[in-house]
Amino acid sequence: MESTIFTNEVILSWLRYYAQNAEIDLSKLKILDITGKNKNLIPAIMNNHAVLVFTDAGHPDIFYDMWNAELGDCDIWYNEGSDPSGEIEHNKLSDMIDRGINASAAMLILNPNAASNYPVGMDNSRFSSGSVHYVCQEVRAVIMNKLDIGEQDNLCIISGESIAVEAAMIAAEGSIIAVEYDGRDRDTMKENVEKFGLSNVTIAESLEDGILDMLPPPDVAFIVASPRISREINCLLAINPVMDFVIYTLDFEILMSLPELFRENGLERTEAIHIEVSRVNSKNMMEPFPAPWLISAKSARGLL
């Protein structure tokens, strides 16, 4: 078990303090310890009306980052010092953007605009603009469904920027390796990581240089298929021989090559779906989007 300064006894003492001094329903409270862990504070606040955050010193931009994430309506309840005692104070986040955290403590964040549930398939306007051409949100929603991500899963996402963002929000206690071969796409990915406050994403320019050895081995990989796909699958299976895969492709030749590639690597296709999305535009004309194939595969060993 990972050590922490916030033991069960300390957490209980802070819970009593806030229960006595703020009007909160403890049954609906999200507890998040961000000390020494890759925990995502901003997505937790976006999706919960009340978050009790345990933090250590050294977060000078914590409120500024929340402000940039459009969380300015949140109320911050806190006290001065590191102990759950004394007078409690509260301010709008918009009044605290120039402050930082200079001691280990707990603060209560109330978000009146929290989403009632996780918004799978976020609108593309929420992502950073840049070099990336994002997949339409309906297709992304299907991709997220097929990835079937758990809170503690570790994933490798290759050339799938918006997929990496949504995956990092769901796998809040896991880790995401976001591989972006193009430098401009890496810059856009970094902007998204900062915008959404994602501390569990590692951006890499390739699968080489031992990046897979430095992080928890992925359970699942999402790959936007390219001529590199054979090498990518080999690298990933060398780290985890029973990894699950979801392959996205618009390329017919790559699609036709996948059965042989799967056989060579001991994988079995579990599903293949074709997605077509069209919308009616302002001129009442059908506006089609790229229609990808999604191919899911598992290790034959994992199916025994």
C-alpha positions, 0 to 999 in steps of 0.5 A: 500500500502506498504511504501517505500523510493522510491516514484513515485517522487523519481523514476521519478528523477532517471529515468531522471538521467539515461536517461540523462547519459546512453543510455537506452530505457526506454520502455524496462526498468524493474524497481525493488524495493528490499527494504524491499520486497521479490523481486528476483533481479537475475532472473530479471537480467537474463531475462531483458536487462536493470534493474533499481534497487532501493535498501537500504543499507546493501547488502554487497554480492549483486555483489558477488551473481550476479557473482556466478549466472554467470552474470559477463558480466553485466554492472553496472551504478551508482553514489556515494551517494543517490541522482540522481545527479553528475557524473555517473560511470559504470563498469563490474560486474566482477570488483565490486564483492568485493563491497557492497551497503552502501546507499539507491540509484538506479543502472542501470544493463545492461545484454547483455546476457539476455534471451528474454523470461522466460525459462520454463523447465530449463535444470537440469544442472542449478540446484545445484547437491545434494541429489535431483533427478530432474524431467526431464525438459520436464515434468517440463515444463508441470507441470509449464503449469498446475500450471498456475502461476501468478506474484503475486501468492503464492504457496506451493510446497511439495517435488518439488525442481526444481518446487519451483525454477521455480515457485519462478522466475515466481511468482516474487511478490508472495511467495513460501513455499518449504516443504522438509521433508528430511534434505539433500533435504532441504540443496539442496533447500537452495543451489538452493535458494542462487544460483538463488537469490530467496528471496521469498522462505521459506523452511520448514521441514513440514506443522506443527509448524504454518508455514502456519500461518506466510506467505500469504496463498497459492493459488496453491499447487503442491504435489509430492504424498506420504502416507502423502498426506491426511494430507497435503491436510487437512492442506492446505485447512484449510488455503485456502478452495478454493486452487487449487492442482496439484498432481504428482505421480508415485505410482499406489495405490496413484493414485487410492486413489485420487478420494476418497481423493478428495471427502472427501475434497470437491475437484473435479478433473479438469484434469488427464494426463500421461506424457511419455518422452524418449530420444535417447542417444549417443548409439542411444538407447531409454532412457525412463524417469519416466512417472508420472501422473499429477492430477489437482483439484479444490475446488467444491466451487470454481467451483460454 
